[in-house]
Amino acid sequence: MKKDQIIKILQIIAKVWSALCIFFVLFMFLGNIFSASENDGAWKPIEIVAALFFPIGMTIGMVIGWKKNLIGGLITIFSMIMFYSLILIPRGVTLEQSSRIFFLLFFPGFLFTAAGLLDMSRKHK
């Protein structure tokens, strides 16, 4: 299989997967906002900062990834690392303990990055 075909397949999978992730996260995030009155509705400052990375940074990275694979993928991966560092590590949660859904939501970032790196290597030859 040629590099162009691999890049195209990675892009298609990343785009479809990212669209599904964005809709899922939007659904969950809106549900959390509307149910905030049940759990006092107050966000801690660290949760507000973390929200800049997930879901906001993740979504922005994936949307950018549709046009600029490498940049969008790296933004998505960076957002994952920052969210994990701000919320999960301080709570003592390891990668093995964290939900697989968490990784699946950010996986398009890795696909976009792979497509971007392959495309960059193809252009430099």
Beta strands, then each sheet from edge to edge (+ up, - down):
end
